[in-house]
Amino acid sequence: MLVALDLAAIAASLGEVPVGAVVTKGGVILARAHNLRETHHDPTAHAELVAIRQAAAALGTWRLDGCTVWVTLEPCAMCAGAMVAARVARCVFGCADPKGGFLGSLGDLSAHPVLNHRFEVTSGVHADACAEVLRSFFRARRRVK
């Protein structure tokens, strides 16, 4: 999670919402990413999706069996759905997202009974630090406007 927090700081320095994500397998980092929506003008360039794409390329398969996605903010429905589609084994996230999170806050795609894949979720890892990165970013943006 500390690597994901460093990536979130990079995102903030680029004017991106500070979310970082890392994909690991067997303790090895396969992919590192941060939000790139503003940079790429791409609504799907969430940190998780960028990292999932990188991990799939590194493994040479779309199936991320045995992989863990580490992310600073609870994934949205799009990102949680991508984790289902990629067959990840686990997602570990920092702080909850009560307005958009879909691994417990607004719903839970990780354990939906009709989906063809389920994965483990661990929440609250370095939650205070993850939340503070976001709070600081948005506080600074409100001051500028």
Helices and strands as residue ranges (DSSP letters): H 2-13, E 20-25, E 28-34, H 37-40, H 47-59, E 67-73, H 77-86, E 90-95, G 109-111, E 120-122, H 127-144
